[in-house]
């Protein structure tokens, strides 16, 4: 789930940065879209890296099964 969210945030951030040239004036008065784009790109990269690290840790985990004969 973390990898998918990271990719989604990264794509939305890059679209805000590079694909959209003009924003509505009402939106630019409230928030700067390029700043939001950079924040989403950074959050997406962090989510992607954390997702990969967590998946790597899960694959190294060993499980011990204990059987008791009754």
C-alpha positions as CSV (number, residue, x, y, z in Angstrom):
1,X,0.0,0.0,0.0
2,X,2.9,2.4,0.8
3,X,4.4,2.0,-2.6
4,X,1.1,2.7,-4.4
5,X,0.5,5.8,-2.4
6,X,4.0,7.0,-2.9
7,X,3.7,6.6,-6.7
8,X,0.3,8.4,-6.6
9,X,1.7,11.4,-4.6
10,X,4.7,11.5,-6.9
11,X,2.6,11.6,-10.1
12,X,0.2,14.2,-8.7
13,X,3.1,16.4,-7.6
14,X,4.9,16.1,-11.0
15,X,1.6,17.0,-12.8
16,X,1.3,20.1,-10.6
17,X,4.9,21.1,-11.3
18,X,5.3,20.5,-15.0
19,X,2.0,19.7,-16.8
20,X,-0.3,22.5,-15.7
21,X,0.9,25.9,-17.0
22,X,-1.9,28.2,-15.7
23,X,-3.9,27.8,-12.6
24,X,-7.2,29.6,-11.8
25,X,-6.7,32.9,-10.0
26,X,-8.9,31.8,-7.1
27,X,-6.5,28.9,-6.5
28,X,-3.4,31.0,-6.7
29,X,-4.7,33.4,-4.1
30,X,-5.1,30.7,-1.5
31,X,-2.0,28.5,-2.2
32,X,1.0,28.4,-4.5
33,X,0.5,25.3,-6.7
34,X,4.2,24.8,-7.4
35,X,4.9,24.7,-3.7
36,X,2.2,22.1,-3.2
37,X,3.7,20.2,-6.1
38,X,7.1,20.0,-4.5
39,X,5.6,19.0,-1.2
40,X,3.7,16.1,-2.9
41,X,6.9,15.0,-4.8
42,X,8.9,14.9,-1.6
43,X,6.1,13.1,0.3
44,X,5.8,10.6,-2.6
45,X,9.5,9.9,-2.6
46,X,9.5,9.4,1.2
47,X,6.5,7.1,1.0
48,X,8.1,5.1,-1.8
49,X,11.4,4.7,0.1
50,X,9.6,3.8,3.3
51,X,7.4,1.2,1.6
52,X,10.5,-0.4,0.0
53,X,12.3,-0.5,3.3
54,X,9.3,-2.1,5.1
55,X,8.9,-4.7,2.3
56,X,12.6,-5.5,2.6
57,X,12.3,-6.0,6.3
58,X,9.2,-8.2,5.9
59,X,11.1,-10.6,3.6
60,X,13.9,-11.0,6.1
61,X,11.6,-12.0,8.9
62,X,11.5,-15.6,9.9
63,X,8.6,-17.4,11.5
64,X,8.8,-20.3,13.9
65,X,6.0,-22.7,14.0
66,X,5.7,-24.8,17.2
67,X,3.7,-28.0,17.2
68,X,2.5,-29.7,20.3
69,X,1.3,-33.2,20.3
70,X,-1.6,-33.7,22.7
